Amino acid sequence: MNVLVDTDVWSEALRKKKGAKSDYVSELVNLIQEGRLEMIGPIRMEVLSGIREPKTFEAFSKRLSAFPDRPMDSSVYVMAARFLNLCRSRGIQGSNTDFQICACSVQWGVPILSKDKDYQRYIKYIPIELAQPRNG
């Protein structure tokens, strides 16, 4: 089964230079080696956002180009808006990208790998599946 890997895991994998990597980064490496990774444009944009140094931006962009975006049609965006509205009506805030990720997860039947605790709040109202690192 393929897995959508959230921005926070990618960011740690691409930016952390020293010290031990988390189990989430190890899982990302496993998913890449197994060819089970899903990428979407909003995650790519978040990973690349805020990189001020053009050389670093180009290097990260090139690394990510190995993972083509899975197309998202309008039904994904409609579902994401529905999820955002539902969660906000329950007092739960989240980013547009988070809800796009949730909609992709539900429509495509793929779990989400993320360190972001917001997904624990979303799962109470949205039928997403969260992947856990095999090492942790």
N, C-alpha and C positions, 0 to 999 in steps of 0.2 A: 504494500500500500504506500502511495506517495504521501509526502508530508509538506505542508506549508511552513516555512521557517520564518518567524517574525524578525523584524528589524533588530531588536536588541541582541539576538543571538549572532546575526551577521556582523553587527557592529563590534561585538567583543572579538569575534574571530578575525576580523580585518584590522582592528586597531590595537589590540593588546599585544605588546611586544615582549614583555617580561612576565615571569611568574607562571604559575600553573593556569591552564585554561579550565574553564568549568566543564562539567559533564554535558552541558548543553552544546558547547563547541565540539566536544568529542562526538556527540550524536550528529551534529551537522556534518562533520567529516565522514562519519559512517554513511549518512544518507547520500552524500555526494558520491562516495565510492560505490554504493549500491545502485546509483542512478534513480533514486526515489525522491528527488527534490522537486517541489513546485515553486516557481517564481512568478510573481505578478509585478506589474509596473509600479504600483504604489509602494511596495516594499523596496524595490530598486531605488525609487526616488528618495525615500526616507534614508536609506543607507548612504546615498551620495550627498544628501542635503547637509550643508554646513561644513563641507570640506573646502577650506579656503585656498589651500595650496594647489595650483593647477596640476602640478606633477602628481601629487597624491590622488587628486580627483581622477586623473586619467588612468593611473595605475589601478585604482579600485574599480573604475568603470570597465576597464579591460578584463579584470578578473571576473566580474559579474557577467560579462558578455557570454561566458561559457554556459550560462543558464538562461535559455530563452523564456520570455514571458508567456504564460498561458493566457490566451485571450479571455477577456471578461466582457460579456455582452450586457445589454441594458438591464436584463433581469437580475444580474448581480447587484447593480447599483440600486435598483428598486428594493431588493431584499435588504441591502445594507441600510437604506433609509428607514425601512420598516423596523429593523433591529435597533437602530439609533433612537427612533421615536419611542419604541417600547421601553428600552432601558432608561431613557431620560424620564419617561412617565413614572418610572419606579425610583427616580432619584439617582440613577447611575450615569455618570458622565464617561465619555470615551471619545476617541478621535475618529474622524471619518475613515482613516485608514484601518483602524482596528475593526470597524464594522464592515468594511469591504473584505477584510481577511475572514471575518466570521461568515459573511455571505458566501464567499468562495468555498470555505470549509463545508458549509451545509449543502450547497448545490453540487459540489464535486465529490462529497463523501470522503474528504481527507482531513486528518487531524492537524492541529496547529502546535508547533513547537515554539514555546515562548517562555521567557523568564518573567514576563510582565504579569503581575498579580491581578491586573484589571480583568483578565480573562476568567479568573475564578468568580468574579462578580457577574460577568456576562452569562456564564454557563447556567446560572439560576433561571434565566429567561430565554436563552437561545440554545438550540440543540446542537452545540458544537462539541467536538471531541478534542481533548488536549493530549498531545503526545508527551511522553516523559522520556528522559534520557535512559538508555538501557543500563548505563553505569551507575545511575544515581537513585 
